[in-house]
Amino acid sequence: MEFKRVVVTGLGALTPIGNTVSEYWNGLINGVSGAALIKSFDTTNFKTKFACEVKNFDADGFLGRKDARKLDPFVQYALFSTEEAVKDAGLDFEKLDTSRIGVIWGSGIGGLKTFLDEVVNFAKGDGSPRFNPFFIPKMIADIAPGHISIKYGLRGPNFSTVSACASSNNSLIDSFNYIRLGKANMFISGGSEAIINEAGIGGFNAMHALSTRNDDPATASRPFDLDRDGFVAGEGAGTIILEELEHAKARGAKIYAEMMGGGMSADAYHMTAPHPDGLGAALVMRAALEDANLTPADIDYVNVHGTSTPIGDPQEIKAIHDVFGNDIYRINISSTKSMTGHLLGAAGAVEAIASILALKHGIIPPTINHFTDDPAFDPKINFTFNAAQKRDIRIVQSNGFGFGGHNASVIFKKYED
């Protein structure tokens, strides 16, 4: 069968470096760090006292106090970024067939704050199960796409993808496949995460996964730097409107880019560590290229997973070496996590937006906080260290890898009619 073409017609973002797409993009190209000391809880007894928190987000002002109290922050973030994307795409759902518009949304953890609050309250009580009636529907990971569909009256496919830090890349791939197979006209897709709380920071500290550079939070996320010591937790949401090309053209939509393909794989190696030879990462990049009918020579920029962990960064570069060969010296590589921190289940969507905007503007966002070269990395590789670079970009690839060995990679191309 002949596949439908799938294009991007709307974007929305709520990030630690900007609460709109334009603010986010300006933060990226100017190398702004979103990391600072945590304000949302007392970190006195915690190993890590900083994160990339969303700033100046007013849930009560956006939703109203009554409705905001019924929603976990990860759902609040999802609704906020989606509203921007819907407006950006110029969508009037009363004029569209909403039975053919779906929502697929990624979150690695879901309502962690809600779960924490309810369990703490129960532990402090007398043993009576006095739980909030909204406890379960606030917490479950699939509730974000549920609320998006309810808000806009969308009756197409609706579910969540959960694959840790690959979750929203998986949501984009699933949405892409439904559209190109002719099963839907449009999807609201993306991801959200809100884990900057006692359980989230404490849990990742217990794993020794987080940076503990408390004396200098702004420079703590250091992908590919010799002195990287772990990732910086981030929070927020990213929304991408994916649409069948002819449907988009018929309604006169502006088109950011064309989604060309996606790949998925498993490391089948370890609960949290990547395969030491980057086998799963190489497999997923090849799968995405094959799905898009492209070769490594077609790619201009790879937005890498690049979390700033001692073992994760080298494995991804090994994989890119394996897949790209000498083309690795031609492409740009950058990790926008150096600025946003790691948004876990929302990372794929937020980084896909960065990749799409790089295509649109011909600018590669930098990998900031590079101070000392790591001899493990070939110095001829262009990591786009510390400053954005202008470049003619035609095709970009964006990687996401998650605990459990989940890998997902997506590819976008400059739109050509």
Secondary structure, DSSP 8 states (H G I E B T S, - for coil): -----EEEEEEEEEBTTBSSHHHHHHHHHTT----EE--SS--TT-S--EEB---S--HHHHH-HHHHTTS-HHHHHHHHHHHHHHHHTT--GGGS-GGGEEEEEE-SS--HHHHHHHHHHHHHTTS-----TTHHHHH-TTHHHHHHHHHHT--S-EEEE--GGGHHHHHHHHHHHHHHTTS-SEEEEEEEE---SHHHHHHHHHTT-B---TT-GGG---TTBTT--SB-BB-EEEEEEEEEHHHHHHTT----EEEEEEEEEE--S-SSS--TT-HHHHHHHHHHHHHTT--GGG--EEE------TTHHHHHHHHHHHHHGGGGGTSEEE-THHHH-B-GGGHHHHHHHHHHHHHHHTEE--B----SB-TTS-TTSB--BSS-EE---SEEEEEEEETTTEEEEEEEE----
